[in-house]
Amino acid sequence: MQWIPLRKLARPVTAHVQLWLEKLGAKEPFSGNVAICRTIAREEEALGRYKLTAGNIVLFHKFKVHGASPWKRNPL
C-alpha cells in the first residue's frame, strides 16, 4: 500500500484499520481530544461574542423531509 498519497490527504495510514476495530467493538470510538472538547465547550460563548461584534443573526438549519412534489416524480 502506498502511504504517501494518504499522507497528502492528512489521513493516517492506519485509519481504515482503526475504523474497522471501532465497528467491531474492539476499540473505543474517537470521542475527541482536549482541543476538540475545549472548542465545543467554548462554542456558545464564541457565538455570543460574534453576534455582539458583527451584529449578524446566526441560524442553525435543520434537515426537513418533504412529501414528493410533482416535479420530482418525472424529471424528464
C-alpha positions in Angstrom: 0.0 0.0 0.0 1.3 3.4 -0.9 1.1 5.6 2.2 2.3 8.8 0.6 -1.0 9.7 -1.2 -2.8 9.1 2.1 -0.3 11.3 3.9 -1.0 14.1 1.5 -4.7 13.9 2.4 -3.7 14.2 6.1 -5.2 10.8 6.8 -3.2 8.3 8.9 -2.1 5.2 7.1 -3.8 3.0 9.8 -7.1 4.9 9.7 -9.0 2.2 7.9 -7.8 -0.4 10.5 -8.8 1.8 13.4 -12.3 2.3 11.8 -12.8 -1.4 11.5 -11.7 -2.0 15.0 -14.3 0.6 16.2 -17.0 -1.1 14.1 -16.2 -4.5 15.6 -16.3 -3.1 19.1 -12.6 -4.0 19.7 -11.7 -0.3 20.2 -13.5 2.7 21.7 -14.6 5.2 19.1 -12.7 8.5 19.0 -14.6 10.9 21.2 -12.2 13.9 20.8 -9.1 15.2 22.3 -8.5 18.1 24.7 -8.6 20.7 21.9 -11.9 19.4 20.5 -13.5 19.3 23.9 -12.3 22.8 24.7 -13.7 24.1 21.3 -17.1 22.5 21.9 -17.3 23.9 25.4 -16.5 27.5 24.2 -18.6 27.4 21.1 -21.6 29.1 22.7 -19.5 31.9 24.2 -17.8 32.5 20.8 -21.2 32.5 19.1 -22.5 35.2 21.5 -19.4 37.3 21.0 -19.8 37.0 17.2 -23.4 38.2 17.4 -22.4 41.2 19.5 -19.4 42.1 17.4 -20.8 41.6 13.9 -24.4 42.2 14.6 -25.4 39.2 12.4 -28.1 36.7 13.2 -26.9 33.1 13.3 -29.4 30.4 12.4 -29.0 26.7 12.7 -30.6 24.9 9.8 -32.2 21.5 10.3 -33.0 18.9 7.7 -36.6 18.5 6.7 -38.2 15.7 4.8 -41.0 16.9 2.4 -43.5 14.8 0.5 -42.9 14.0 -3.1 -43.5 17.0 -5.4 -45.0 16.6 -8.9 -41.8 18.0 -10.4 -39.7 15.4 -8.5 -41.7 12.4 -9.8 -40.9 12.9 -13.5 -37.5 14.6 -14.0 -37.5 14.2 -17.8 
